[in-house]
Amino acid sequence: MMDELDEPDGRPLSFMRKMYQSPKAEMMEMIYNSVINGEMGALSHEAPADSKIEGLHSVLSFFKEKEEYEKCGKLLKIINKLYDNSKG
């Protein structure tokens, strides 16, 4: 039986443990990379689109403060796509 903290292929979710133990900048980088690269189904879970959008806005704000506008642009495209999909 698969443990609750295992990925579908049985690997432990070490990503989540690492994220919680990392400084904020590292955590935001990990979240960004998992969203942009589609790793671990970062946006495929069944949470409402509003929740996903809210979370992505937090990540977007972090990178906006850091003036990493290329990352902001990529996140904004994903936010807009989630928004459009939730309305249509």
C-alpha positions as CSV (number, residue, x, y, z in Angstrom):
1,M,0.0,0.0,0.0
2,M,1.3,3.4,-0.9
3,D,2.1,5.7,2.0
4,E,0.2,9.0,2.1
5,L,3.5,10.9,1.6
6,D,4.5,8.9,-1.5
7,E,4.3,10.0,-5.1
8,P,2.2,7.8,-7.4
9,D,5.3,5.9,-8.4
10,G,6.1,5.1,-4.8
11,R,8.9,7.6,-4.2
12,P,8.7,9.6,-1.0
13,L,7.7,13.2,-1.4
14,S,11.1,14.5,-0.4
15,F,10.4,17.6,-2.3
16,M,7.8,18.6,0.3
17,R,10.1,17.9,3.2
18,K,12.9,19.9,1.5
19,M,10.5,22.8,0.8
20,Y,9.5,23.1,4.4
21,Q,13.1,23.0,5.6
22,S,14.4,25.6,3.2
23,P,14.7,29.3,3.4
24,K,11.9,31.3,1.7
25,A,13.9,32.0,-1.4
26,E,14.8,28.4,-2.0
27,M,11.2,27.4,-1.3
28,M,9.9,29.9,-3.9
29,E,12.4,28.6,-6.4
30,M,11.3,25.0,-5.8
31,I,7.7,26.0,-6.2
32,Y,8.4,28.0,-9.3
33,N,10.4,25.2,-10.9
34,S,7.7,22.6,-10.1
35,V,5.0,24.8,-11.6
36,I,6.9,25.8,-14.7
37,N,8.3,22.3,-15.4
38,G,5.0,20.5,-14.5
39,E,6.8,18.4,-11.9
40,M,4.9,16.3,-9.4
41,G,1.5,17.5,-10.8
42,A,2.0,20.9,-9.2
43,L,-1.2,22.2,-10.7
44,S,-3.0,19.0,-11.6
45,H,-4.5,18.4,-8.1
46,E,-8.2,18.9,-7.6
47,A,-7.9,22.2,-5.6
48,P,-10.2,24.9,-6.9
49,A,-8.7,27.2,-9.5
50,D,-9.1,30.1,-7.1
51,S,-6.8,28.5,-4.6
52,K,-4.2,27.7,-7.2
53,I,-4.4,31.3,-8.5
54,E,-4.1,32.7,-5.0
55,G,-1.0,30.5,-4.4
56,L,0.6,31.5,-7.7
57,H,0.0,35.2,-6.9
58,S,2.0,34.7,-3.7
59,V,4.9,33.3,-5.7
60,L,4.5,36.0,-8.4
61,S,4.7,38.7,-5.7
62,F,7.9,37.2,-4.3
63,F,9.6,37.3,-7.7
64,K,8.2,40.8,-8.4
65,E,9.9,42.0,-5.3
66,K,13.1,40.4,-6.5
67,E,12.7,42.1,-9.9
68,E,12.8,38.7,-11.6
69,Y,10.4,39.8,-14.3
70,E,10.9,36.9,-16.7
71,K,9.7,34.5,-14.0
72,C,6.8,36.9,-13.3
73,G,5.8,36.7,-16.9
74,K,5.8,33.0,-17.0
75,L,3.7,32.8,-13.8
76,L,1.3,35.3,-15.1
77,K,0.7,33.3,-18.2
78,I,-0.2,30.3,-16.0
79,I,-2.4,32.3,-13.8
80,N,-4.3,33.7,-16.8
81,K,-4.7,30.2,-18.2
82,L,-6.1,28.9,-14.9
83,Y,-8.4,31.9,-14.7
84,D,-9.6,31.4,-18.3
85,N,-10.1,27.6,-17.8
86,S,-12.1,28.2,-14.6
87,K,-14.5,30.6,-16.4
88,G,-15.1,28.7,-19.5
